[in-house]
Amino acid sequence: MLIAIIIILAILFVVGLRANNNAMMKYAEQIRNLSLPFCKFVGFRRYGRGFKALCIPKEGGLFSRIDVTLSLTWRENPLYYLLSPLTKDKDYILVWGSLTRRCPINIEICKGSYLNKLKLDSNLEKVELCQLGMIVITDNLDKTRKFLDEIEESLLSSKDCIDSISIKESEGWVKIVARILDDSSIKNVFNLLIRSGQVIRESI
């Protein structure tokens, strides 16, 4: 009996490792295909339970660089298959775009469940986006409303997978944290990043 359990656990471990490797290769290919049209360099390296990617846009682009960190869930752990329906664990992607034109305001857009993870200034204004199930925190409500109007289509397309979008005036980047729910998630994240960069350059 014990030997049978060990064999089953070993099989699940190997199957999980293979599933994670296949997922990682698929995600890397998606990121490469999405980046190459506007980047002169796209590179990858293993990192923890996933990988990091560096994308260097062509001259005159919206961003000077785009950094991606992708973290895979524990598919090789047998408990994953038992608990995932309850925990709803998903692979995560974090994308940082370093702006070539800094945004003149600070904006944080996040789901209510993600709000407690953020360290926020108590003086910032907060608005709920009921139709998206998100909260917006900002130091300039008028400009933020204009920004939201301009990115509305991209935000609606990605609202299910997005946990947070951060734009920091002092640090000059757009950061997106998202869960990978399906094959369109990474594409939606990149579309939202690019659209945010366009609006910051042209409208704010």
N, C-alpha and C positions, 0 to 999 in steps of 0.2 A: 504493500500500500504506500509506504513512504517513498519507495523508488518511483512508483507511478506519479506521485505528486511532484517529485523533483523533476521528472522528465517533462511533465506538463508545464511546470514553471519555467524550465529551460526553453521549451518550445515557444512559450509566450514571450519570453525575453528576446529571443532571436527574431520572432515575428515583429515585435515592437521596434527593435533596432532597425530592421529593414524598412518598416513603415516610416520611421523618422527620417531615415536616409533618403527615401523616395520623396517625402514631403519637402525636405531641405533642397534637393535637386530641383524640384518643381518650382519652389518659391524663388530660388536663385535665377532660374531661367525667366520667370515672369519679371523679376526686377531688372534683369539685363535687357529684356525686350522693351520694357517700358522706358528705360533710361537712355538707351543708345540713340534714339532720334534726336536728343538734345544734349547729349554728353559726349565728350571726347575721350573719356576714360571711365571704365566700370571695373572695379576689382573686388574680390571676395577673400575672406579668411575665416577659418573656423573660430568660434568663440563660445565657450561654455556649452550650453545645450542647443546651439544653433550656429549662426554666423554673423559677421559684420560685413557690410558692403560700403564701399566708398565710390561715389559718383561725382566726377568733375565735369560740370557743364561747359559748353562751348563759350567762347568770349561773347560778352554782351547779354548773357542770360539773366534770368531772374535770381539765380542763386550762384554763389561762388563755389559751393560744394554741398552735396547731399550725403548725409551719413545715415545708414540703416542698420539697426540691430534687430535680429530675428531670433526669438526664443521658442523652442519646441516644448510641447508638453511631455509628460512621462509615459509615452506609449509602451516602453519596455518594462514598466512596472505592472505586474498582474492586477494590482488593485485599481489601476487606471480604468480597466474595462468594467469593474464593478461600481466604481464611484463616479465615473465621468457623467452618467445621467443625472446625478445629484449635484456634483460640483460644477458641471458645465465647463470644465477646463478646455481652453482653446490655445492654439499657438498665438504668440503675440508678435507684433511688429511695432517698432519705434522708429520714426523718421524725423531727422533734423535737417532743415534746409537753411543754410546761412545766407541771408538776404544780401543782395548787392545794393539795395536801397532800404535802409532801416525804416521800420514802421514807427510813426510818431506816437503811438499809444500802446498800452499793455492790455492784452485780452486773454482771458481764460474761458474756454468753452468746455464744459464737461457734463457727464451724467451725474445725477445726484449721488449715486453710490460711490463715485470716484472723488467726490468733493473732500471727504475727510483725509485723503492722501496728500492734499495740497496745502502748502503754507502760504496763506494769503494775507495781505494788508487789510486791516479792518476798515480802512477808509475807502476802499473800493466800492463801486456800485454793483449791485447784483440784480439780474433780471432772469426770470424763468421763461424758457421757450417751450411752452406746453406741448405744441405740436411735434416737437422733436424729443421731448423728455429730457431736455438738457438745461443747464444753468449757465449764464454768462456773467462773468465778473470782469469789470473794466474800470479804467480811470478816466474814460471819455465816452460817455454813453452815446452822444450824437454821432461821432465818427464810427463807433462800433456798430450802431444800427445801419449805417451806410455800408460798412464792411459786410455785415450779415446779409443784407439785401443782395449784394453782388455775388456772394458765394452760396446763395440759397440752394440752387440746383445741385451743386456738388455736395453740399452738406446733407441734403435730403437723400441723395443716392448712397451716402456712406453712413447714415445715422445709426444703423443697427450695429455696425462693427466698431465705430469710433468710441473711445473712452474719454479722450480729452484732446483739445487743440490749444496750444500755448503760443503766444506771440509776445516776446519781451523786447521792449524798446532798448534797454541797456545792453542786451546781449546780441541783438540783431538776428534772431532766427525764428523760424516757425517749427514747432515741434508737435508731432501727432503720435498719439498712443492708440493702438487699435488691436482688436482681436481678429484673427483670420477665421471667418465663419464659412466662407465658400470660395470658389475660384475667382470671384469678382472683387473680393475684399482688398487685395493689394492694389489692383488697378484703381479702385475707388479712392484709396488713400493717396496714391500718387496724383490722381486728378484733383483732389482737394488741395494737396500741397501746391500744385502748379497754379490752380485758380487763386489761391490765397496770395501767392507771390505776384500774380498779375494785378490783382486788385490793389495790393499795397503799393506797387509801382505806379499804377495809372490813376487811382481814384482817391487815395487817402493822403 
